[in-house]
Amino acid sequence: MNFLTVLPLAVVMVAGTPLVVAVFLASADRPRAASLGYLAGAGLVVTVGVTVSWLLARTVRGLAGDTIAAAGRVDHTGPAIDGAVLAVLVVLAVVVWLRRRRTGEPRWLGSIQRAGPTRGLRLGLLLFVATPTNDLTMAVVGASVARDDLPWWHLLPIVLLTVSILALPLLALLLLLGRRATRVLPRMRTWAQQHVWVVDEVLIGFFALLTVADLLRSW
């Protein structure tokens, strides 16, 4: 497995409320300022989250590897990490399934019409810290990259892809010059609310199969 295989998990992180908020901010009174603040907050949390997971997995693997080498035993740290990642993926799939029928929009979304860069930044920080699917996904990404002993910079593509997907509503506003965007953005929001959970489950299942394949090869 290489770092490209974790890129689809960016969709899992932005699905649902994070993407809906991005659409609302692109329709706010100060869409550019609010959206850029939101993207900065989301990018910061994802960068820190996957980095912490990567560091923890590398530390655990290094300590376990030293202990196993000293004892002269076979190193099964890689398969252990794969097993942990697979367990987190199962939990993630269950969380997405349980949240699939959530419809409507949180009441607080109506209050972000006048959001500026500071409010947008706070929203990005809070949403990506407090959303269980995001926390679990960041843990999977960091651990998977560390499991293959890849350097830290291999985490950057998924951070960039996550921010890029969240930037789509703002890009739609800028490229469609406002009027057409007022028709396109609500459609994006509705589609994200109704169908994106299916995409999430497919991507989680795909990554789980890759993890199982790695696990079988390791043994």
C-alpha positions, 0 to 999 in steps of 0.5 A, spaced: 500 500 500 502 507 498 500 513 500 495 514 494 491 509 497 489 513 503 487 519 498 479 517 497 478 517 505 479 525 504 472 524 501 469 521 508 472 527 512 469 532 508 462 528 507 456 531 510 456 537 515 463 540 513 461 540 506 454 543 507 458 548 511 462 550 506 456 551 501 453 556 506 459 560 507 460 560 500 453 563 500 454 568 506 455 576 506 463 575 506 464 568 502 471 569 500 473 571 507 469 566 511 470 560 506 478 562 506 478 562 514 474 555 514 479 552 509 485 554 514 481 551 520 480 545 517 487 544 514 490 545 520 486 540 524 487 535 519 494 536 518 495 536 526 490 530 526 494 525 521 501 528 524 499 526 531 496 519 529 503 518 524 507 519 530 504 515 535 504 509 530 511 510 528 513 511 536 509 504 537 512 501 532 519 503 533 518 501 541 515 494 539 520 493 534 526 494 539 523 490 544 522 484 539 529 485 536 532 484 543 528 478 544 530 475 537 522 474 535 519 475 529 516 482 528 509 482 527 508 490 529 506 491 521 500 486 522 498 489 529 497 496 526 493 493 520 489 490 525 488 496 529 486 500 522 481 495 520 478 495 527 477 503 526 475 502 519 469 497 522 467 503 527 467 508 522 463 504 517 458 503 523 458 511 525 457 513 517 451 507 517 448 510 523 448 517 521 445 516 514 438 518 515 440 524 519 436 530 514 435 537 515 440 542 517 443 544 524 439 550 526 446 554 528 447 554 520 442 559 519 446 564 524 453 563 519 450 568 514 454 574 516 460 570 518 467 573 517 474 570 517 474 569 524 468 565 525 470 561 519 476 559 522 473 557 528 468 553 524 473 549 521 477 548 527 471 545 531 467 541 526 474 537 524 475 536 531 468 534 534 466 530 528 467 522 530 468 520 523 473 525 521 477 523 528 477 516 526 479 517 519 485 521 521 487 516 525 486 511 520 490 515 515 496 517 519 497 510 522 496 507 515 502 511 512 506 510 518 505 502 518 508 502 511 514 506 514 513 512 509 515 519 511 511 525 514 510 529 507 506 523 504 501 525 509 500 532 505 496 530 499 490 528 503 491 534 507 491 538 500 485 534 497 481 535 503 482 542 503 481 542 495 474 539 496 471 543 501 474 549 496 469 547 491 463 551 493 467 557 493 470 555 486 463 555 484 461 561 486 468 565 483 467 561 477 460 561 476 460 569 477 454 569 483 448 568 479 449 561 476 452 559 483 445 561 487 442 555 483 448 550 483 450 551 491 443 549 493 444 542 489 451 541 491 448 541 499 442 537 497 446 532 494 451 532 500 446 531 505 442 525 501 447 521 498 454 522 500 454 517 505 453 511 500 460 514 497 463 514 504 461 506 505 464 504 498 470 508 500 471 505 507 470 498 504 475 499 499 480 501 504 478 495 508 479 490 503 486 493 501 488 493 509 485 486 509 490 484 503 496 487 507 494 483 513 494 477 509 501 478 505 504 480 512 502 473 515 
